[in-house]
Amino acid sequence: MSKITKIIYLVESPFSQRDYKRFGVEVFLNNGFHVFIYDFTPFLRPQVDASRINEPSNYKGVIKFKRRRDAIAAINKQGRDCFIISIIAYNVKTFSIFKSISRHDVPYAVFAVPAIPRPNRQIHVTARKIISLTPRKFIKHMQFLFTRIPPGFLKINSATFFLASGKKTPNRPTIDHKTKTIWIHTLDYDIYLEDKNSEKKEEDIAVFLDEDYVFHSDYTSLGIPALTSAEEYFPFLCNFFDYIETKLDLEVVIAAHPRSHYEELPDYFQGRKVIRGKTAELVKKAKLVILQNSTSINFPVLYKKPMIFVTTDRIEKTMYGGYISKFASYFRKTPINISRNVSIDLEKEFYVYEEGYAKYKQDFIKMEGTEELLFWQVISNKIKELNI
């Protein structure tokens, strides 16, 4: 193998300053690698409005590809001195990209964090069902069938590395016996690792981990309706926050979703502080965390904060109702339906079920005994080992 000197990320979302940090670009640069970001959003997810991204990155290594053939031509120029980190999934739409990687025998890693608890569900595909499907659902089922074809049968090389967190990290199609699984941790653990020894005293606040259920940009890019409406969702939330503030004498603060734009919207949270980009810091200072199925649950788990899970009648009818229940079950909690009159058992909700927190960490955040290094430093070290 030639000496690896170049790292290329494949992404399908506009690259932000947050991504620059989360994906460890600085770490690789400091380790002597040249780093490039191949942004395939224009042809893989053309519905995405790049102008809506919060804090776009000004990193000069970002290359945006408007056409698939240009992206494949760029990969065709790469060799064994390059290592690809694929943030994009292997599927029907990306098959030609993985085919090009394999044709030129470029080593690559697939990414499987964050992992989250998923409700049990089975998909049964029959000819009658396929005939009756809408175009969007047809594509979804075709993707399901495509991923059942072994990639090797289609001459797709197996991944060099599989980047995994907890022991329930889901598998990926391009992983086989040739792939080396690198057990690290979820990216949120990096934030915890850098901050865990800092002094931050608890304050009289409860933090809500916002999921941007009403306005999330994925609704547009995936062509799906919003989970619920602003007119229904926010009054239920704020009534519950009023209850918490009155009952517990805590100020409810909103940890806004990273892709949210609440500053451009009416004051749906009724005067409460809405803070984006400081979720870990807010959780560490909080006495209580209110959430649904946010992947940021990693922070209250790591800081061992009491958690209240909330849902609504509308959300219960969607797949997210199952997700919220699955999350809550780890901690011996039952989601509170805030569509109805709320009365909570404070002693129960403030109970921290230590075994559940430990199990969640082991299953989804970080397995015991893995390295206490920044995520991308671990990967950088492993790539360097390929050069030996």
Stockholm file with secondary structure:
# STOCKHOLM 1.0

chainA/1-388         MSKITKIIYLVESPFSQRDYKRFGVEVFLNNGFHVFIYDFTPFLRPQVDASRINEPSNYKGVIKFKRRRDAIAAINKQGRDCFIISIIAYNVKTFSIFKSISRHDVPYAVFAVPAIPRPNRQIHVTARKIISLTPRKFIKHMQFLFTRIPPGFLKINSATFFLASGKKTPNRPTIDHKTKTIWIHTLDYDIYLEDKNSEKKEEDIAVFLDEDYVFHSDYTSLGIPALTSAEEYFPFLCNFFDYIETKLDLEVVIAAHPRSHYEELPDYFQGRKVIRGKTAELVKKAKLVILQNSTSINFPVLYKKPMIFVTTDRIEKTMYGGYISKFASYFRKTPINISRNVSIDLEKEFYVYEEGYAKYKQDFIKMEGTEELLFWQVISNKIKELNI
#=GR chainA/1-388 SS CCCCCEEEEEESSCCBHHHHHHTTHHHHHHTTCEEEEEECHHHHSTTCCGGGCSSBCCCTTEEECSSHHHHHHHHHTCCTTEEEEECSCCSTTTHHHHHHHHHTTCCEEEECCSCCCCCCCCCCCCHHHHHTCCHHHHHHHHHHHHTTSCGGGGTCCCCSEEEECSTTCCCCTTCCTTSEEEECCCTHHHHHHHHTTSCCCCCSEEEEECCCTTTCTHHHHHTCCCSSCHHHHHHHHHHHHHHHHHHHCCEEEEEECTTCCGGGSCCTTTTCCEEESCHHHHHHHCSEEEESSCGGGHHHHHTTCCEEEEECHHHHTSHHHHHHHHHHHTTTCCCEETTSCCCCCHHHHTCCCHHHHHHHIIIIICCTTCCCSCHHHHHHHHHHHHTC
#=GC SS_cons         CCCCCEEEEEESSCCBHHHHHHTTHHHHHHTTCEEEEEECHHHHSTTCCGGGCSSBCCCTTEEECSSHHHHHHHHHTCCTTEEEEECSCCSTTTHHHHHHHHHTTCCEEEECCSCCCCCCCCCCCCHHHHHTCCHHHHHHHHHHHHTTSCGGGGTCCCCSEEEECSTTCCCCTTCCTTSEEEECCCTHHHHHHHHTTSCCCCCSEEEEECCCTTTCTHHHHHTCCCSSCHHHHHHHHHHHHHHHHHHHCCEEEEEECTTCCGGGSCCTTTTCCEEESCHHHHHHHCSEEEESSCGGGHHHHHTTCCEEEEECHHHHTSHHHHHHHHHHHTTTCCCEETTSCCCCCHHHHTCCCHHHHHHHIIIIICCTTCCCSCHHHHHHHHHHHHTC
//
